[in-house]
């Protein structure tokens, strides 16, 4: 392969040329994709829309390999009402739900499928609670690569229905998303299955798919371009931990390019019952997995986030923090985002807004910071959550002649 990039193990530091591997050949650690120095020295001109406008900073060497469904630069929306109500006037939302399959995972899928094409893979396999499965299945169909998905036992049925439309093979795994042991056994099995069949492992975590996860960096690039600077605080929902870790990498790379001066503080937001990062941060200790996840929010239900340690390091390196949000607060924020901002998002996205509200009320946020919430997916993703929010709401039935009396 061309020498556009190389690989470095984040655990043992072993560095080597680009290769068709997804873990360190010496210690099995997580790999970081490193780009040639010439890329950082020369000024970059990024034109066009979407993920692939940043081609030079993605781990694909031949433009012909690119896979796209027309993904765009997603909107950055300034708060119209909630920011003032909460005492955070510079509150902004990065709205990822407008991506082709409705979530930020399309950034990962586009790069993953391109990398699979370039390395001659004949298929792919992954785990998913819903959003990743939809993205990978759609982009896999576009690339002509068949896939197999191992989904969590309690995946939202509305998300599973979307995945089914794209035609991958679907298998539910008992304990996935609940038990640490089941999660580890599943990831190990998927890795071996892919090695046996010349498939690409596309679990959306740097621990298993360091190349595809590079697509997430583009979210940070876009925020800086749209805002004209880096935010001061960025709230990110954490399921597997890869989103927060790679967004942090994106901000650091944008600074390396000389496009921003300061870096933001990163905030990890998890739901109660599956908050391994918040537990570690609050206790001042290193990350360790939960024995069992009791979380209920689709997309955030993992006992052992694969990139949990990396995400916690990013939080600490950035001077940020990690927190757990009660489900009731997340539901309240989901309603508020829709009713007061016109932003209908899934609970796993709304949890970041709930965190901002809680942090301002506690004084953790002063109120004069520029704050960014990453809204990861559209609200239609989780129909059962929508049903719960609207249960008991009566719609009056009238005669047409009575319209003027309303």
C-alpha positions in Angstrom: 0.0 0.0 0.0 1.2 3.6 -0.5 2.9 5.2 2.5 0.2 7.7 3.2 -0.3 6.2 6.7 1.3 3.9 9.2 0.1 2.2 12.4 1.1 2.6 16.1 0.0 0.5 19.1 -1.5 2.6 21.8 -0.6 0.0 24.4 3.0 -1.0 23.7 4.1 1.8 21.2 5.0 -0.7 18.4 5.0 1.2 15.1 4.8 -0.3 11.7 3.8 0.2 8.1 0.1 0.1 7.0 -1.1 -3.5 7.0 -4.3 -5.5 6.9 -4.6 -5.9 10.7 -7.0 -4.6 13.3 -4.9 -5.1 16.5 -1.2 -4.9 17.4 0.6 -8.0 16.2 2.9 -7.9 19.2 0.6 -7.3 22.2 -2.9 -7.3 20.8 -3.4 -3.7 21.7 -5.5 -1.0 20.0 -4.0 0.6 16.9 -3.8 4.3 16.1 -3.7 5.3 12.5 -0.8 7.8 11.9 -0.6 9.9 8.8 2.6 10.9 6.9 4.3 14.1 8.1 3.9 15.7 4.7 0.1 15.8 5.2 0.5 18.0 8.3 3.2 20.3 6.8 1.3 21.2 3.6 -1.7 23.5 3.8 -5.0 21.6 3.2 -7.8 22.8 1.1 -11.0 20.9 1.9 -13.8 21.4 -0.6 -17.1 19.7 -1.2 -19.5 18.2 1.3 -19.5 15.3 3.7 -16.9 12.8 5.0 -15.0 12.3 1.9 -14.0 16.0 1.5 -11.4 15.1 4.2 -10.0 12.2 2.1 -6.3 13.1 2.8 -6.9 12.5 6.5 -8.7 9.2 6.1 -7.2 5.7 5.8 -8.1 5.1 2.2 -5.4 5.5 -0.5 -7.3 5.2 -3.8 -10.2 7.6 -4.3 -11.9 4.9 -6.5 -12.4 2.8 -3.3 -14.7 5.5 -1.7 -18.3 4.4 -0.8 -21.0 7.1 -0.4 -24.7 7.4 0.0 -24.5 11.2 -0.4 -23.8 11.9 3.3 -23.5 15.6 3.9 -21.9 18.0 6.3 -24.4 17.8 9.1 -26.0 21.0 10.5 -24.7 22.9 13.5 -27.7 24.5 15.1 -27.5 27.2 17.7 -30.1 26.8 20.5 -33.1 29.0 20.1 -34.7 28.6 23.5 -33.2 26.0 25.8 -29.8 27.7 26.1 -31.4 30.8 27.5 -33.7 28.8 29.8 -30.9 26.8 31.2 -28.5 29.8 31.5 -26.2 28.6 28.7 -26.7 31.2 26.0 -23.9 29.8 23.8 -25.4 26.3 23.4 -25.1 24.5 20.1 -26.2 21.2 18.7 -24.4 19.0 16.1 -27.3 17.2 14.4 -26.1 13.9 13.1 -29.6 12.5 12.5 -29.7 13.9 8.9 -27.2 11.3 7.8 -28.5 8.8 5.2 -29.4 6.1 7.7 -30.2 8.6 10.5 -27.0 8.6 12.7 -23.4 9.5 13.0 -22.5 5.9 12.4 -22.6 6.6 8.6 -19.3 8.3 9.0 -17.8 5.0 10.2 -19.6 2.9 7.7 -18.5 4.9 4.7 -14.8 4.7 5.7 -15.1 1.0 6.8 -16.5 -0.2 3.5 -14.0 1.8 1.5 -11.2 0.2 3.5 -12.7 -3.2 3.0 -12.8 -2.7 -0.7 -9.2 -1.5 -0.8 -8.0 -4.5 1.2 -9.9 -7.0 -0.9 -12.4 -8.2 1.7 -15.3 -10.3 0.5 -17.7 -9.5 3.4 -18.0 -8.1 6.9 -19.3 -8.8 10.3 -20.1 -6.6 13.3 -22.1 -6.3 16.5 -24.8 -3.7 17.0 -27.6 -2.4 19.1 -29.1 -0.8 16.0 -27.5 2.3 14.6 -24.2 0.8 13.6 -26.1 -2.2 12.0 -28.2 0.1 9.9 -25.3 2.1 8.7 -23.0 -0.8 7.9 -25.9 -2.7 6.2 -26.8 0.2 4.0 -23.2 1.0 3.0 -22.4 -2.6 2.7 -25.3 -2.9 0.2 -23.9 0.1 -1.6 -20.5 -1.5 -1.8 -21.7 -4.9 -2.8 -20.3 -6.5 0.3 -22.5 -9.0 2.2 -22.6 -8.7 6.0 -23.5 -10.6 9.2 -24.7 -8.7 12.3 -24.7 -10.0 15.8 -27.3 -7.8 17.7 -27.9 -7.3 21.4 -30.6 -9.4 23.0 -32.8 -6.4 23.8 -32.2 -4.3 20.6 -35.0 -1.8 19.8 -37.3 -3.5 17.3 -37.7 -0.3 15.3 -33.9 -0.3 14.7 -33.9 -4.0 13.8 -36.6 -3.4 11.3 -34.5 -0.7 9.6 -31.6 -3.1 9.4 -33.7 -5.9 7.9 -34.6 -3.7 5.0 -30.9 -3.7 3.9 -30.7 -7.5 3.9 -27.8 -8.6 6.1 -27.8 -11.8 8.0 -29.0 -11.1 11.6 -28.3 -13.1 14.7 -29.2 -12.1 18.3 -26.7 -13.0 21.0 -27.8 -13.8 24.5 -26.3 -11.5 27.1 -24.8 -9.0 24.6 -25.3 -5.5 25.9 -25.9 -6.9 29.4 -23.1 -9.2 30.5 -19.3 -8.4 30.4 -18.4 -12.0 29.7 -21.0 -12.3 26.9 -19.7 -9.1 25.3 -16.1 -10.3 25.4 -16.9 -13.7 24.0 -18.9 -12.1 21.2 -16.2 -9.8 20.1 -13.6 -12.6 20.2 -15.9 -14.8 18.1 -16.5 -12.1 15.5 -12.8 -11.4 15.2 -12.1 -15.1 14.5 -15.0 -15.4 12.1 -13.8 -12.5 10.1 -10.2 -13.9 9.9 -11.5 -17.3 8.7 -13.6 -15.8 5.9 -11.6 -12.8 4.7 -14.2 -10.5 6.1 -13.6 -7.1 7.7 -14.4 -6.8 11.3 -16.6 -3.6 11.5 -17.5 -3.4 15.2 -17.7 0.4 15.7 -14.8 0.7 18.2 -11.1 1.5 17.6 -10.2 -1.7 19.5 -11.7 -3.7 16.6 -11.9 -1.4 13.6 -9.3 1.4 13.9 -9.6 2.3 10.2 -13.3 2.8 10.0 -13.4 4.8 13.3 -11.2 7.4 11.6 -14.4 8.6 9.9 -15.7 9.9 13.2 -12.9 12.6 13.3 -14.7 14.4 10.5 -17.4 15.4 13.0 -14.9 17.4 15.0 -13.5 19.0 11.8 -17.0 20.1 10.7 -17.8 21.6 14.2 -14.6 23.8 14.0 -15.3 24.9 10.5 -19.0 25.7 11.2 -18.3 27.4 14.5 -15.2 29.2 13.3 -13.3 27.8 16.4 -13.4 24.9 18.8 -16.2 24.9 21.4 -15.1 25.1 25.1 -17.1 22.1 26.2 -18.3 19.2 24.1 -20.9 16.7 25.5 -20.8 13.2 23.9 -22.9 10.2 24.6 -20.9 7.1 25.4 -21.8 3.6 24.5 -18.6 1.9 23.3 -16.5 5.0 23.9 -15.2 5.2 20.4 -17.2 8.3 19.4 -15.8 10.5 22.2 -12.2 9.2 21.7 -12.2 9.9 18.0 -13.9 13.2 18.2 -11.1 14.2 20.6 -8.6 13.0 18.1 -10.3 15.1 15.4 -10.0 18.3 17.5 -6.3 17.6 18.2 -5.7 17.0 14.5 -7.5 20.2 13.5 -5.3 22.1 16.0 -2.2 20.4 14.5 -3.3 21.8 11.1 -3.3 25.2 12.6 -7.0 25.7 12.2 -7.9 26.2 15.9 -5.9 27.5 18.9 -7.5 25.9 22.0 -9.0 22.5 22.5 -12.4 21.8 24.2 -13.1 19.9 27.4 -14.7 16.6 26.6 -17.7 15.3 28.7 -18.6 11.6 28.7 -22.4 11.1 29.2 -23.8 7.7 30.1 -27.1 6.5 31.4 -27.6 5.3 34.9 -27.0 1.6 35.2 -24.3 1.5 32.5 -21.9 4.2 33.6 -18.5 2.6 33.9 -16.7 5.7 32.8 -18.5 8.0 35.3 -17.8 5.5 38.1 -14.1 5.5 37.3 -13.9 9.3 36.9 -15.7 10.1 40.1 -13.6 7.6 42.0 -10.4 8.9 40.6 -9.3 5.5 39.3 -8.7 3.7 36.1 -11.5 2.4 33.9 -12.8 -1.1 34.7 -15.9 -2.7 33.2 -19.2 -3.4 34.9 -20.1 -7.0 35.7 -23.6 -6.3 34.2 -25.2 -3.4 32.5 -28.6 -2.3 33.8 -29.0 0.6 31.3 -32.1 1.0 29.3 -31.1 3.5 26.7 -30.7 2.0 23.2 -27.1 2.5 22.0 -25.6 3.0 25.4 -26.1 -0.4 26.9 -22.7 -1.9 27.3 -21.2 -3.4 30.5 -17.6 -3.2 29.0 -17.3 -0.4 26.4 -14.5 -1.6 24.1 -12.9 1.9 23.9 -13.8 2.8 27.5 -10.2 3.3 28.7 -9.4 5.4 25.6 -12.5 7.6 26.2 -11.7 8.1 29.8 -8.2 9.1 28.9 -9.6 11.6 26.4 -11.8 13.1 29.1 -8.9 13.5 31.5 -6.4 14.7 28.9 -8.9 17.4 27.8 -9.7 18.6 31.4 -13.3 17.4 31.0 -15.4 15.1 33.1 -17.7 12.0 33.0 -21.3 11.8 34.3 -24.3 9.5 34.5 -27.8 10.9 33.7 -31.0 9.5 35.1 -33.4 8.1 32.4 -36.2 10.5 33.5 -33.9 13.5 32.8 -33.1 12.1 29.4 -36.8 11.7 28.5 -37.4 15.2 29.7 -34.6 16.6 27.5 -35.9 14.6 24.5 -39.3 16.3 24.8 -37.7 19.7 25.3 -35.5 19.4 22.3 -38.4 18.6 20.1 -40.9 21.0 21.5 -38.6 24.0 22.0 -35.8 23.5 19.5 -37.5 21.5 16.7 -34.9 18.8 17.1 -36.4 15.3 17.3 -33.6 13.0 18.4 -33.3 9.5 20.0 -32.7 9.1 23.7 -29.0 8.3 23.2 -28.7 11.8 21.7 -31.0 13.7 24.0 -28.9 12.5 27.0 -26.3 15.1 26.2 -28.8 18.0 26.5 -30.0 16.5 29.8 -26.4 16.6 31.0 -26.0 20.3 30.1 -29.1 21.1 32.0 -27.9 19.2 35.1 -24.4 20.6 34.9 -25.7 24.2 34.7 -28.1 23.7 37.6 -25.2 22.2 39.7 -22.8 25.0 38.8 -20.4 22.8 37.0 -21.0 24.9 33.9 -20.5 28.6 34.6 -22.9 29.6 31.8 -20.5 31.7 29.7 -18.9 28.8 27.9 -19.5 27.8 24.3 -21.1 24.4 24.7 -21.7 21.7 22.0 -24.0 18.7 22.3 -23.4 15.9 19.8 -26.9 14.7 18.8 -26.1 11.3 17.4 -29.3 10.0 15.9 -32.8 10.9 14.7 -35.8 10.3 17.0 -37.5 7.9 14.7 -34.9 5.3 15.5 -36.5 4.2 18.8 -40.3 3.9 18.3 -41.0 2.4 21.8 -39.4 5.5 23.4 -41.7 7.7 21.3 -44.7 5.7 22.3 -43.8 6.1 26.0 -43.5 9.8 25.7 -46.9 10.2 24.0 -48.9 7.6 26.0 -52.1 9.0 27.5 -52.1 12.1 25.3 -55.7 12.5 24.0 -56.3 13.9 20.5 -59.7 15.7 20.5 -62.2 14.6 17.8 -64.4 17.3 16.4 -66.7 17.9 13.5 -65.4 19.9 10.5 -67.9 22.6 11.2 -66.4 23.2 14.7 -62.9 24.1 13.4 -63.4 27.8 14.1 -64.4 27.0 17.7 -61.0 25.4 18.5 
